[in-house]
Structures are given as structure tokens and as C-alpha cells.
Amino acid sequence: MRAHSLRTTFFAGTLVIVVPLVTAFAGVVYFRSRSVADEALRHTLELRARTVAGLLEKKGAYFEVDDPPPELPEYGEKASGAYFLVREDGGPEVMRSPSLGKESLPEAVAGAVGSIEYSRVNEGPFGAPCAVAVLSFHARVDEDDDPPEAGDPGDDPGPVFVAQVAIDSRDRDRSLALLATFLTSLSLACVGAALLGAALLSRRLLSPIRRMTEAARNLTPAAPERRLEPTHVVSELGSLAGTLNQAFDGLTEALRRQQRFTADASHELRTPVSVLLSNSELLLKRERSPAEYREGLERQRRVARRMSQIVDGLLLLARADAGHDDLERMRVDLNSIATSVCEEWQPIAEGSGVALECRNGAESRAVLDGDATRLQQLAANLVSNAVKFTPRGGRVSVETGVEGGDAFLRVTDTGPGIAPEHQKHLFERFYRVENGSRGRNGAPPGAGLGLAIVAWIVRAHGGTIEVRSREGAGATFFVRLPAAPAEPETAAEIIPPAN
């Protein structure tokens, strides 16, 4: 489904909220006003009906009709809009208002005496719509007459009369129509004002988003230092800009690492490639003896082996960056792995005049779930670095065990130590401390990928690594990995990987 724009969503939301509210308000006002008008009209009709009923007076056996009071002059003017008609129930007409002229009111059915019935007549007198009230009543008895004796026919209250009172309702209808028109216009104006306010507000709110979009378009690898300016229109957009800037910081750093990585990789590979080409051209310049060819090929093999190490390291780190660790996890013993690595590097250490010792925690086995091959690579890289950077007569100590529920590997050397400004870069790819506090002990130069691979292996196993060193006081690499409880019945099956 196609996504709607923020402006469209804002307008639609405004309509959904404002239209029902305005409609409900206008409806409540209109129907309430109509109810009040109906109630006022009913009250007027009732009052006039009872006033008209009072005009008929019984005197003895006769009935007398009074003229309409002067307080109701509208009854004397023809077609004034106020009318009345009194007739005997089922009998002849008794009296009518002069305003009615020769017009007539619809026939009314008498109800209970004293009750009033209301109705509306669309075609009343003179063709005008009217509201009509019908009152059934007995004629008022003249109080000056002597009260009748018991059994006297005067006990009979007399016939029932019906008074019909009508009022022209056109003024009321026009007022309600004007009110409906006014409320409709007011409602439309309110909706229009709400949409205008929504347009202005959306423009105000979308303006920083547009600026952020334009700024985002200018964020290119050619200008990685550019950032979004935090907006102060609403705090959420300021927070969004800050969040995006943090993400851009991470991407910029990743881009810089990639550029540095590409440059370093090109530099590292260019040197051995140049050496290979130079040696090949040198060998092919003239005929050589088998011994010279063997010596040249031996140099080529050393260079190719170095290139292979660089390529293997790059592939491993590239797969790690892509999220593929390819670890084959199994229950392994870190003590056995460290012992195997020490045995492998013992002849090399002795040839360099370095004492290599391995101490394992006898009280508990450092058992964990991990990839035995990668863990051996981790230990070998740390031990090889320690041996390479420890001068003749020095000592390298490898220790494993369990501490605080974690398996640990500690590699300590008595070399010249690492300067503080180098320690934070040790695990970066192709970073090497060529001069200064770390010597080389005659060892061939490395590619600068060993510690980067070590850091990745540690992270892949959920562990941590730290460096403790002072210039002139050696260095210690301390690896901590989550330990698994050793199972006695299977502990004997834990074997180190083959060398």
C-alpha cells in the first residue's frame, strides 16, 4: 500500500477530529434551540387556550361570551397570526376571534376535560402553517349566582366546550432556519480555519524536516564531516537529528576504517608483490645454477607465504564484519589449548633466548563452549607476539584458569612494554608499533592483523581482552571468556586441536 505524505495525514487527522466535533456542537445547539422554541410556543398556546376558555361564562342556564381582553390585540386584527375558535363538543360554534375572519380551524376531537392537545397544521388559516392547542373545558360559573340546591339541575356542570388556539409558526420556522444556516456557516468556517491552521502548522513542522532532508542529501563520502543541524521547532526533531548524527558518526568512522583498511591492505600487498616481481625478473635475467634457482624460489615462497597470511587474515576479518563467524562450537579445555601452543612455540622461544613457561590452574579446568581452532589461533597470536617482542634473556609466561566464573588466558612478557598512546590502537588492523618501546628481537615483521584477529575471536566468544603495560615493564594481555561447567563424564574427551 502506498504511504501517504505527512501533510496529507495531518490534514486527514484534522478533519477526522474537527468535523465530528463541530458537527456535534452545531447539532446540540440547533436541537437545543429548537426544543426551547417548541417549549416556549407550547407555553404560549397553553396560556392563551386557558385565557380563551375563561371568556365563556355560565350564568344559570345560560352562557355568556366576553370579548377578548385588550391585552391580546392580535385577536382583533384579521390574519394577524393569532387565532382562536370555541365550539361545543360535537355542536355548533360558540365564538371566534375577529382575526380568523371567515377562515376555519381543523375539526378537533375533545379529550379529557382540562387536558390540552398540541398539533401542527401545515395549511392553517390563510394558508399559513400554524401550531394549534386544543383545550377541553366546562364553562366558568358566575360566582354572583346563588349556588344551586341539592338535586337542582344546576348541579350539572353543563356541556363540554372545545377551545382551539392557533399561532402562525412561520416566524419560529424562519428563526430556526436562520439558526441552522448560521450554524452551518459557522461549522464550515471552523473547519476551514482548522484546515488553514493545520496547513500553517504542518508547514511549520515540515520546514525543519525539509531542511534536514536537504542537509542529508549533502552528506556524501566526499564530505563525511557534515552533519544535520538540530532543530528547535519540536524536541522530537532535535532528538532525531541527534540520533541521525550519531549514526552518521558511526558510518563515518566505519568509512574511515574501510578507507584506512583498503589503503593499508594495498600497501601491505604491494610490497610482497613488488618483491615477487623483482625476484622473478632477477631470476629470469640470465641462466643460473640449480642452487641459485633454489635460493630464489625459497625467497619467493617466503614472500608468497606472507601474502597468504595477509589474504587469509583479510578474508577472516571481512567475514567477521559481514556477521559470519563460522565458529564450530564444542566443549574445549583452555588449559590444554594453552599447553599445546606453548609446546609449539617452545623451540622458537629457546632459539630467541626467551624462557617460555606455561602455568595451568590445577584447582579447576578452564572449560568453555567454543571453537577450538580459533581459540588456539588466539593463544598462538598472543604467544607469538610476546616471544617476538621479548628481548634475549627475557621471559614469557602463559597462564590459564578460572576466575569469577570465567575462563581466562593471561600472556605476560618482560619486554620493553607498550607506550600509552599505542595501547588504544593495538587491536586495529595493520597497526604496528615499529619503533620505540617495542623491539623486534630479530623476528620477521608481521602484517599487523594478529591482534585484530585476536580481538574478533574474543568478541565472537562473548569475552573481553585488555592490555596492561608500562614502558620498560613488559606487557600483559588478559583474555576473559565465559566458562561452562565441566562435565566429569565427558571431560576426558576434551582434546586440543591438532597442530
C-alpha positions in Angstrom: 0.0 0.0 0.0 1.3 3.4 -1.0 2.3 5.5 2.0 0.6 8.9 2.5 2.6 12.1 2.9 2.8 13.6 6.4 0.9 16.7 5.2 -2.0 14.5 3.9 -2.0 12.5 7.1 -2.0 15.7 9.1 -5.0 17.2 7.2 -6.9 13.9 7.3 -6.4 13.7 11.1 -7.5 17.3 11.5 -10.7 16.6 9.5 -11.4 13.4 11.4 -11.1 15.2 14.7 -12.6 18.7 13.9 -15.6 17.7 11.6 -17.3 15.4 14.2 -16.7 17.9 17.0 -18.0 20.9 15.1 -21.0 18.8 13.7 -21.8 17.6 17.2 -21.6 21.1 18.7 -23.8 22.6 15.9 -26.3 19.8 16.2 -26.5 20.2 20.0 -27.0 23.9 19.7 -29.7 23.6 17.0 -31.8 20.9 18.6 -31.5 22.5 22.0 -32.7 25.9 20.5 -35.5 24.1 18.7 -36.5 22.4 21.9 -36.6 25.7 23.7 -38.6 27.3 20.9 -41.1 24.5 21.0 -41.4 24.7 24.7 -42.0 28.4 24.6 -44.6 28.0 21.9 -46.4 25.3 23.9 -46.4 27.6 26.9 -47.8 30.5 24.9 -50.5 28.3 23.4 -51.5 26.8 26.8 -51.7 30.2 28.4 -53.9 31.6 25.5 -56.1 28.5 25.5 -56.9 28.9 29.2 -57.4 32.7 28.7 -59.9 31.9 25.8 -61.7 29.3 27.9 -62.2 32.0 30.6 -64.1 34.1 28.1 -67.0 31.7 28.2 -69.1 32.1 31.4 -72.2 30.2 32.6 -74.9 32.2 34.3 -77.7 30.0 35.5 -78.9 28.0 32.5 -77.4 30.5 30.0 -73.9 31.0 28.6 -72.3 34.4 28.2 -69.3 35.2 26.0 -66.9 38.0 26.9 -64.9 40.0 24.3 -61.2 39.2 24.1 -59.2 41.2 26.6 -57.4 44.3 25.4 -54.1 42.6 26.4 -54.5 40.4 23.3 -55.0 43.0 20.5 -53.7 40.4 17.9 -57.0 38.7 18.1 -58.8 41.8 16.7 -56.7 42.2 13.5 -57.5 40.0 10.6 -54.8 37.5 9.6 -52.7 38.6 12.5 -51.3 35.1 13.0 -53.1 34.6 16.4 -56.5 32.9 16.2 -59.0 31.1 18.4 -62.2 29.2 17.9 -64.6 27.8 20.6 -67.2 25.3 19.8 -69.4 23.0 21.8 -68.1 19.4 21.7 -69.9 17.9 18.7 -72.0 21.0 18.5 -72.1 24.5 17.0 -69.5 27.2 17.1 -69.8 29.4 20.2 -67.2 32.2 19.4 -64.2 33.0 17.3 -61.6 35.7 17.2 -62.1 38.5 14.7 -58.6 37.8 13.4 -59.8 34.5 12.0 -62.3 36.1 9.6 -64.2 33.5 7.6 -61.3 31.0 7.9 -61.7 27.9 10.0 -59.5 25.7 12.1 -59.4 21.9 11.6 -62.0 19.9 13.4 -60.7 19.0 16.9 -61.6 15.9 18.9 -62.2 16.7 22.6 -60.0 15.0 25.1 -60.4 14.7 28.8 -61.7 17.9 30.4 -58.8 20.2 31.4 -56.3 18.4 29.1 -54.5 20.1 26.3 -53.6 18.5 22.9 -50.9 20.1 20.7 -50.5 19.7 16.9 -49.1 21.4 13.9 -51.1 22.3 10.8 -49.1 22.9 7.6 -52.0 24.6 5.9 -53.8 26.6 8.6 -55.8 29.8 8.3 -54.9 31.9 5.3 -52.7 29.1 4.1 -50.0 29.7 6.7 -48.5 26.9 8.9 -49.8 27.1 12.5 -49.2 25.5 15.8 -52.5 24.5 17.4 -53.5 23.8 21.0 -56.9 22.2 21.8 -58.4 22.6 25.3 -61.5 20.7 26.5 -63.3 22.6 29.3 -66.5 23.4 31.1 -67.7 27.0 31.1 -66.8 29.1 34.1 -69.8 29.6 36.5 -70.6 33.1 37.5 -69.8 33.4 41.2 -72.6 36.0 41.7 -75.2 33.4 41.1 -76.7 31.6 44.1 -75.4 28.1 44.5 -77.9 25.5 43.3 -79.8 23.5 45.8 -79.3 19.7 46.1 -81.0 17.9 43.3 -81.2 21.1 41.3 -80.4 20.7 37.6 -77.7 23.3 38.2 -75.6 20.5 39.7 -74.9 19.6 36.1 -71.7 21.3 35.0 -73.1 21.7 31.6 -71.7 20.7 28.2 -68.1 20.3 27.3 -66.6 23.0 25.1 -63.5 22.8 22.9 -61.2 25.8 22.5 -58.8 25.8 19.6 -55.9 28.3 19.8 -53.6 28.7 16.8 -50.4 30.7 16.3 -48.7 31.3 13.0 -45.4 29.4 13.2 -43.6 30.9 10.3 -41.6 33.3 12.4 -40.4 30.4 14.6 -39.6 28.4 11.5 -37.7 31.3 9.9 -35.7 31.8 13.2 -34.8 28.1 13.3 -33.9 28.1 9.6 -31.6 31.2 10.1 -30.1 29.4 13.1 -29.4 26.3 11.0 -27.8 28.4 8.3 -25.7 30.3 10.8 -24.5 27.1 12.5 -23.8 25.5 9.1 -21.7 28.6 8.0 -20.0 28.7 11.4 -19.2 25.0 11.2 -17.7 25.4 7.7 -15.8 28.4 8.8 -14.4 26.4 11.8 -13.4 23.5 9.6 -11.8 25.9 7.1 -10.0 27.7 10.0 -8.8 24.3 11.3 -7.5 23.3 7.9 -5.8 26.6 7.5 -4.2 26.2 10.9 -3.3 22.6 10.0 -1.6 23.9 6.8 0.3 26.6 8.7 1.3 24.2 11.4 2.3 21.4 9.0 4.3 24.0 7.1 6.0 25.0 10.3 6.6 21.4 11.3 7.7 20.2 7.9 10.1 23.1 7.3 12.8 21.6 9.5 12.2 18.2 8.0 12.8 19.7 4.6 15.9 21.4 5.8 17.1 18.1 7.3 16.4 16.3 4.0 18.4 18.9 2.1 21.2 18.6 4.6 21.0 14.8 4.3 21.4 15.0 0.5 24.7 16.8 1.1 26.0 14.0 3.3 28.3 12.3 0.8 31.6 10.3 1.2 33.3 13.4 -0.3 32.3 15.4 2.8 31.9 13.0 5.7 32.3 15.7 8.3 28.9 17.3 7.5 26.1 16.8 10.0 22.4 17.7 10.5 21.7 20.8 12.4 19.5 20.1 15.4 16.2 21.9 15.1 14.4 23.7 18.0 10.9 23.6 16.5 9.9 20.5 18.3 12.2 18.5 20.6 11.5 15.2 18.8 13.1 16.5 15.6 16.1 17.7 17.6 16.4 14.3 19.1 16.0 12.7 15.6 18.8 15.0 14.3 21.0 14.0 17.2 20.2 10.3 16.7 21.0 10.5 13.0 24.2 12.4 13.7 25.3 9.6 16.0 24.5 7.1 13.3 26.4 9.2 10.7 29.3 9.4 13.2 29.4 5.6 13.3 29.1 5.4 9.5 31.8 8.0 9.0 34.1 6.1 11.4 33.3 2.8 9.5 34.0 4.6 6.2 37.3 5.9 7.5 38.3 2.5 8.8 37.4 1.0 5.5 39.4 3.6 3.6 42.3 3.1 6.0 41.9 -0.7 5.8 41.9 -0.5 2.0 44.9 1.7 1.9 46.8 -0.4 4.4 45.9 -3.6 2.6 47.0 -2.2 -0.7 50.3 -1.1 0.9 50.9 -4.4 2.6 50.2 -6.4 -0.5 52.0 -4.0 -2.8 55.4 -4.7 -1.1 55.3 -8.5 -1.4 54.0 -8.3 -4.9 56.8 -6.0 -5.8 59.3 -8.3 -4.2 57.9 -11.3 -6.1 58.1 -9.4 -9.4 61.6 -8.2 -8.7 62.8 -11.7 -7.7 61.2 -13.2 -10.8 62.8 -10.7 -13.1 66.1 -11.2 -11.4 66.0 -14.9 -11.8 65.0 -14.7 -15.4 67.7 -12.2 -16.5 70.2 -14.9 -17.1 70.9 -18.6 -16.7 71.5 -19.6 -13.2 72.7 -22.7 -11.4 70.2 -25.0 -9.6 71.4 -23.7 -6.2 70.7 -20.1 -7.3 67.3 -21.1 -8.6 66.5 -22.9 -5.3 67.6 -19.9 -3.3 65.4 -17.6 -5.4 62.4 -19.9 -5.2 62.9 -20.1 -1.4 62.7 -16.3 -1.2 59.6 -16.4 -3.4 58.0 -19.0 -1.2 58.6 -16.9 1.9 57.1 -13.8 0.3 54.1 -15.9 -1.0 53.6 -17.3 2.5 53.5 -13.8 3.9 50.9 -12.7 1.2 48.9 -15.8 2.0 48.8 -14.9 5.7 47.7 -11.3 4.9 45.0 -12.6 2.5 43.7 -15.2 5.0 43.6 -12.6 7.7 41.7 -10.1 5.5 39.2 -12.8 4.5 38.7 -13.8 8.1 38.1 -10.2 9.2 35.9 -9.4 6.2 33.6 -12.4 7.0 33.5 -11.2 10.6 32.5 -7.8 9.5 29.7 -9.3 7.5 28.4 -11.2 10.6 29.7 -14.6 9.6 31.7 -16.0 12.5 31.8 -19.7 11.2 32.6 -20.9 14.7 32.3 -24.6 15.3 31.4 -24.6 19.0 32.1 -27.6 21.2 33.3 -28.2 24.8 37.0 -27.4 24.9 39.6 -27.1 27.6 41.6 -23.8 27.5 44.3 -25.3 29.7 45.0 -28.0 27.0 45.0 -25.4 24.2 47.5 -23.2 26.0 49.7 -26.2 26.7 49.7 -27.2 23.1 50.6 -23.6 21.9 53.4 -23.4 24.4 54.8 -26.7 23.2 54.6 -25.5 19.6 56.5 -22.2 20.4 59.0 -23.6 22.9 61.7 -24.3 20.2 61.3 -20.9 18.7 61.5 -19.2 22.1 64.6 -21.1 23.0 66.2 -20.2 19.7 65.5 -16.5 20.5 66.9 -16.8 24.0 63.5 -16.4 25.6 62.2 -18.5 28.5 58.6 -19.7 27.8 56.7 -21.2 30.7 53.1 -22.4 30.9 51.1 -22.5 34.1 47.6 -24.0 34.3 45.2 -23.8 37.1 45.3 -27.1 38.8 42.3 -26.5 41.0 39.8 -26.2 38.2 39.8 -26.8 34.5 39.1 -23.8 32.2 36.3 -25.5 30.2 34.2 -23.4 27.8 32.0 -23.8 24.7 33.9 -22.5 21.8 35.8 -23.1 18.5 39.0 -25.0 19.4 40.8 -23.9 16.2 40.0 -20.2 16.7 40.9 -20.4 20.4 44.3 -22.0 19.5 44.8 -19.2 16.9 44.1 -16.7 19.6 46.6 -18.2 22.0 49.2 -18.6 19.3 48.9 -15.0 18.2 49.4 -13.7 21.7 52.3 -16.1 22.5 54.0 -15.3 19.1 53.8 -11.5 19.8 55.2 -12.0 23.3 58.1 -14.1 22.0 58.8 -11.7 19.1 58.8 -8.6 21.3 60.7 -10.0 24.3 64.5 -9.4 24.1 67.0 -12.2 24.6 67.2 -13.2 28.2 63.6 -12.3 28.8 60.7 -14.4 29.9 57.2 -15.1 28.6 54.5 -16.6 30.9 51.3 -18.2 29.8 48.7 -18.8 32.4 45.1 -20.2 32.3 42.5 -20.9 34.9 39.0 -19.9 36.2 38.3 -16.6 37.9 35.0 -15.2 38.9 33.1 -17.9 36.9 35.1 -17.1 33.7 37.9 -18.9 32.0 40.9 -16.7 31.5 44.1 -16.7 29.5 47.0 -14.4 30.6 50.1 -13.9 28.5 52.8 -11.8 30.2 56.2 -10.8 28.8 59.2 -9.0 30.1 59.7 -6.9 27.0 60.1 -3.1 26.8 56.3 -2.5 27.3 53.9 -0.5 25.2 53.5 3.3 25.3 50.1 4.5 26.4 49.5 6.3 23.1 49.8 2.9 21.3 47.7 0.8 23.6 44.3 2.1 22.3 45.3 1.2 18.7 46.8 -2.2 19.3 43.7 -4.1 18.1 43.3 -2.0 14.9 44.1 -3.7 11.6 47.6 -3.2 10.2 48.6 -1.1 13.3 52.1 -1.9 14.2 54.5 -0.4 16.8 57.6 -0.3 14.6 59.8 1.8 16.8 60.0 3.0 20.3 59.2 0.8 23.2 58.6 -2.5 21.4 61.6 -4.1 19.7 61.6 -6.9 17.1 64.1 -9.4 18.5 65.2 -10.3 15.0 61.7 -11.7 14.1 60.3 -11.2 10.7 57.8 -8.3 10.5 54.1 -9.2 10.9 51.2 -8.0 8.8 49.6 -6.1 11.7 46.5 -8.3 11.7 47.2 -10.7 14.5 45.8 -8.7 17.4 42.8 -7.6 15.3 42.0 -11.3 14.7 42.5 -11.9 18.4 40.0 -9.2 19.3 37.5 -10.6 16.9 37.8 -14.2 18.3 37.4 -12.9 21.8 34.2 -10.9 20.8 32.8 -13.9 18.9 33.1 -16.0 22.1 31.4 -13.3 24.2 34.6 -12.4 26.1 36.8 -9.4 26.8 40.5 -8.6 26.3 42.6 -5.9 28.0 46.2 -4.8 27.9 48.2 -3.9 31.0 51.6 -2.4 30.2 54.0 0.3 31.3 57.1 1.3 29.3 60.1 -0.6 30.4 58.0 -3.1 32.5 56.7 -5.6 29.9 53.1 -6.2 28.8 50.2 -8.4 29.9 47.3 -9.5 27.6 44.4 -10.7 29.7 41.6 -12.6 28.0 38.4 -13.5 29.8 35.9 -15.9 28.3 32.5 -17.2 29.6 33.2 -20.6 31.2 31.0 -23.7 31.0 30.7 -26.2 33.9 32.9 -29.1 33.3 31.2 -32.5 33.0 33.2 -35.2 34.7 31.9 -38.0 32.5 33.0 -36.2 29.3 36.0 -34.2 30.5 38.3 -36.9 29.3 37.0 -36.5 25.8 38.2 -32.8 25.6 41.3 -32.8 23.4 43.2 -29.9 21.9 43.1 -29.4 18.2 45.8 -31.0 16.1 48.8 -28.8 15.4 
